[in-house]
Amino acid sequence: MKSFLHLKAPEEARNEYFSIFDSFRLSTEKIKSDFGLDRILAKDLFAPESLPAFNRSTVDGYAVRSKDTFGASESLPAFFKVIGEVNMGKPTPLEINSGEAAIIHTGGMLPKNADAVVMIENTQTTLIGEIEVGRAVGHFENMILAGEDVQSGSLIFERGWKLRPGDIGALMSVGMIEIEVYRPLNIAIISSGDEVVDPHFEIHQGQVRDVNSYTLSALVQKYGGHSHLYGISPDNRTIFSKIARQAFQENDMVIITAGSSASVRDLTAEVIQGLGEPGVLVHGVNVRPGKPTILAVCDGKPVIGLPGNPVSAYVIANLFVAPLIRKLSGQTNFFWEQKINGILTVNLASSSGREDWVPVNIIRDEHSKNCLIEPIFYKSNLIFSIIKAEGFIRIPPDITGYSANSEVEVVIF
């Protein structure tokens, strides 16, 4: 087991740990496409048909041959004979010849030989069955060609794509009513500590409510996993090991909070080590908050030990748990973090050699293009101070802080 005293830089720890799971693959399942929101595709999808399937008008007007409108203007209009109307939802038998036009509506199928549509506002009816066109139209103007959106057989979504609302509609547009997706990760969450109490029960002096289980459960759900709470383990090796073993056997990943620091009574590292080989790889990350973080692999499954401090657990969960869930889920279309730049309001000090994450508020001024970034100076375990933060400043280990009025980057989890 790696010593807690041997701290790793967060980026180094994350890269090394994540690389272990490069070949990790979840099982797959077939579902109806209309239930596919936020699911992750398990294979590339190719269009079974072209879209649109025929040349379509994008406006209400008249289908024409574009060359017949050449030179047309309001002062010198071109005249056309109206040979009929395109019926919606049906193939049209109409055929446009020189000097002819057909009434067409948005989405209607262009008649044979027509290669443009004149907008209705650029026309006038002169005699029954005749119009004048006061504006020339170009080749393919006001229409979309068959297959212009997507060609039959072309790649429309790659494996690993997380489906968005518009994507569901796109699948339906080409008749793909069933898709193969990765099964969601099942993730176990265990809290530990004699002082921790289920929030559904009354607490007494010396006790605290379990915050981490519910914060982590929400985070797991946010990133597409299924969370399973295994309750609160007392500081008893036998009971703790039994709960952890059950959670490990029933899930794809295990998260344990509390009991990860270096005190004699903390059992998490020992319990994790007993779950499988190789066990604990990292015990201690050079970051604040969240130094007592455990990264382990047990018989191919990831097991992560988070600090019991809710603030530390929240920060580390966003740095390690959230991106690991996305990686294991096979997702490819995501940004690691959302970021915003602004001007720091006060001096912000940090210890050299350690990566610090400082919660901040973002003050937006409609009269200025720059946001003001105001650090939140909090004490450990002050939950509401941290959840009111709009983002975090990362202070790299090679500097000792930022000066007031300097530009800083804020990461929004």
N, C-alpha and C positions, 0 to 999 in steps of 0.2 A: 504494500500500500504506500502511495506517495505521501510524504510528510506534509502536514499542515503548514510547517514552517517554510516549505519551498513554494513560494507564491509564483503563479504564472500570470503574465500579462493577459488581460481579457481577450484581445484579438488572437493572440497565440493559442490560448486555451480553446477558444471557439473553433478556430480553423482546424486544429489537430483533432478535436473531439468530433466535429461534424464530418471530417474526411473518413472517419471509420464507417459512416453510414452511407457512403456513396452508392453502394450496391443494394441498399435496403429497398425492398419492394413489398407493398401491401397487396393483399388479394384483391380481386376485382368483382364487380357485380354489374348486371344489366338492369337499367331502370328506364322508366318512361321519361322522355325528354322534358316534359312539363314539370317533372319533379327534380330537375337537374340544377336548380339555382344553387350556387356556391359549391357544387360538386366538382371534382377534378377528373378530367378525362384520362382514361387509361390507355388510349391509343389515338393515333392520328385519325382525323376525320376528313374524308374526301367527299366532295359534292356529288350526289347521285344524279343530278340533273343540272342544267344551266338555269341561271336566273338573271333576267327574266327569260321565260321560254319563248318569247316572241317580241318583236319590236313594239314598244309601247309609247304612247304620248304622255308627256309630263304636264300638259296644260289642256284647257278647253279651247278648241279652235277648229281649224280645218287642215286636214292632211293634204299635202301637195307635193309636187316635184319641185325641189328648191330652185332648179335652174329656170323654172317658169316665172319666178318672182324677181329675177335679176333686174335691177334698175327701178323697181317699184318704190314709189314714194307717195306722200299725201297729195302732192301737186300733180303727180303722174302715176296714178294707181294702175295695177294690173288687174285684168278681169278674168274670173274663173266661173265655169259652169259647175254647179253643185250636183253631183251624180247620186248622192244618197247619204246615209248616216251609218256609222259604225255602231253596231249593237254591243253593249257591254257584256262580257262573259261568254261571248261566242266568237268563233272564227269568222272573219268577214270575207264574203265572196267578192267584194269590190276590188276594182283594178283601176288605178289612176293613169290616165293618158294625158297628153299635152293639153294644157289649159283647163284641166279638171281639178276639182277639189271634193273632199268628203268631210261631212261634219264628224268630229271626233271629240270624245271627252277624256278627261285625265284618266290614264290607265288603260285606255282603249287600244286595241290592236291596229297597227297601221296597215292600210290596204297595200296590195301589191303595187310596186313601182314608187310608192310614196317614200320620200326620204327626209321629210321635215314637216313641222306643224306651225302654221301661222296662228298666233294668239288671237282670240276672238276680238279683243279690243283694238287690234290692228286691221280690222275688216269692217265693211259696211255692206248691208244688203241693198242692192239697187233694184233689181227686178226679181220676181219669184224664180227661184232656182238659179240665181246668179249673185255673186259677191264681187266686191272690189277690194284688193289688198293694198294697203298703204305703206307697207314696209317689206323690204326683201328679207328672206331668211336664208341662213347658211345650211350647208350639207349637215344633216343629222341634228339640226337645231330643234330644241323643245321636244326631244324624244330620247329614249334610251334603247340601245340595241340588244337583241337577244344575246344572252351570255355576258353582257357588259358588267354586270355585278359580280357574277361568278360563273366560271366555265365548268361544265360537267367533268368530273375527274380531278378537279383542282383541289389542293389542300386548303381547307377552311379553318380548321383548328388543330393545333399540335397537341400531342400527348403532354399532360401536365397543365393544361389550360384550365383555370378556375372559371366556371361559367357565370356570367353576369346576366342581368335581366334581358338586355338586348340580344345576348347570345342565344337565349332560349327561343326568341322569336326568329332569329336567323336559321336555327335548326329546323324549325317548323316550316319556314319558307321553302326549303328544299325537300320537305317530306321526311326528314329524319326524326321519327317519333320515338326511337329507342336508342340509347347510348350505353357504352360501357365505361364505368367510372371506378376509381379506387374506393375501396371500403374505407370509411372514416376511421381514424386512429382511436382506439380505446385507451384512455389515459387514466391511471389510478392516482388519486391524491390522498395522502396521509398526513395528518398533523400529529405532532407529538408533544408531550410535556404534561406533568402532573397538574400544572397550574392552568391548563387550557380547558375551556368548557364549551360545550355546544351552545351556540347563541340562542337556541330555543328554550334553554333552561335558565333559571335564576342563578346569578353568580354571588359568591361571598367574598369577603376580604381576602386578598392574596390571589384571587383568580382573575383570569382574563378570558374574554370570549374568542372563539376561533374565527379569526378574520381571514387567514390565508387560504383555507379550503375553498371559501366562496369566491375570493378574488381570483384564485387560480382556475377554479371551475369556469368562471365567466371568460377568462382569457382563453382557455382551451376551446370553449364553444365559439368564441370570436374567430378563431383560426381554423374552424372546421372539424375539430375533434369531438369525441364523446367523452365527457368527464364522468368518473365514477368515484364517489367519496367513500372512503373506508374508515371514516371516523377519526377519533383521537386516541392515539396509543399512549399509555402511561409510560413513565421512565422505568420500564421493566423489560429486560432483555428478552425473556421468554415470550411475553405477550407481543412485544414489538416485532420480534422475528416472525411470529405466527401470522400477524396481520400483513406484514410486508411480503411474506411468502405467498399468501393467498392472492394479494393484489398483483404480484409479479406473474403468477401463473394465469391470471384471468385477463391480463391486459397487454397492450403492445409497448407501454411505457409507464414508468412509475415516477411520481414526484413526491418527495417527502420534505416537509417543512419543519424546522427547528431541530435541535440536536446535532447541528453540523459544526459547531465551534470546537475549541480545543480543550474544554473542561473535562474532568474525569467522568462526570455524569452523562455526558453526551454520547449516545449510542449509535447514532445514525450511520456513521462510517462503518462501524463493526457489523451492523445489521445488513447494510448493502453489500459488504464484502462477502457475506455468507450466502448471497442470492445466486452467484454464478461466477464464472471466469470471464475475463481477467479481474473483474471487480473495479475498485476505485482507481481511476487514472489520475485525477486531479483532486486535491483536497486543499483548496485555498486559491483564490484569484485576487490579484493585486488591484482591487477596485474598491471604491467607497461610494455608496454603501454596498455591502454584499460580499465582503472578503471571505467569510466561511462558507464557500460554495463547493459542493461535491459533484464531480462529473464521473460517471461510472458506466461501464458496459458489462452486463451480466448475461452470458450465453446469448449474445447478439442483440439484447434489448437495452435501450437506454434507461438509465436510472439517474435522477438528478436530486441532490440534496440541497435545499434552499435554506437560508437563514430564517430563524423564527420571527425576527423583527419584520413586521408587515411592510415597512418602507423598503427595507433591503430585499425582501422576498419579491416585491412588486418590480423593483428595478432589475434584479437579476432575471426574473421571469421574462421580462421584455428583451433582455440582452441575449438570453440563452434558450429559454423554453419556446417562445413564440417562433423564432426563426427555425428551430429544430423541428417543430411541428410542421411548418410549411415544407421543409426539406423532406421529412419522412412521408408526408402526404403526396409527394411527387409534384407539388405545385411549381410552376415556372413563371407565371405572369404576376409578379408582385415586386414592390419596391421595399427595400429593407426598412427604410424609415422615411417619414415625411419631415422635411426640414424647412426652417425659416431663418432669415438673418435679421439682426437688429443691433441696436446700440446699448451697451451695458451701462446701467445707471450708477453703479458703485464698483469699487475695487473688489476683486474676487480672488482670494488666495487659495493655493493648493500646495500639497507636499510633493516635491520632486520625486519621481520614481514610482508614483501611484496614479492610476487613472481615477479621476473623480467625476461623479455625475451629480450635478447641482440642480435642484428643482427651481423653476422660474415662472414668473407671470409675464405675459406679453401685453404691453400697453400700446394700443393702436391709436394713432393720431390722424384724423382725416385730413389735417392740414399739412402733414409731413409724409414723405415717402418712406421714412424709416420708422420701424417699431422700436419702442424702448423695452429693454429686457431687464426685469427686476428680480434678482435672486431671492429665494425664500430660505431664510436661515432658520433651520428647524432642529429640534432635539430628537434623538432616537425615540421611535415608537409613537410620535405624534402623527397619527393617521390622517386627520383632516387637513393638516398642513400640507401633506404631500398630494392628497387627491385633488386639492384645489389648484395644484400646479398645472399650467398649460403645456409645459414641456420641460426638457432638461438640457443643460449645457454640459457637454463632455469636455473635461480638461485633460489633455493628454499627459502621460507620465513624464514627458521631457520638458515640461514648462512648470512654472510655479504660480500660475494664475493669469488673470487678465486684468488690465487696468480699466478704470472708469472711462467711458466715452469711446472705448474700442469696439469694433464690430465683432460680434460673436455669432455662432451658429447654434440654433436651438433644434433639438430633436424632439419630435412629437410622437409619442408611442401610440 
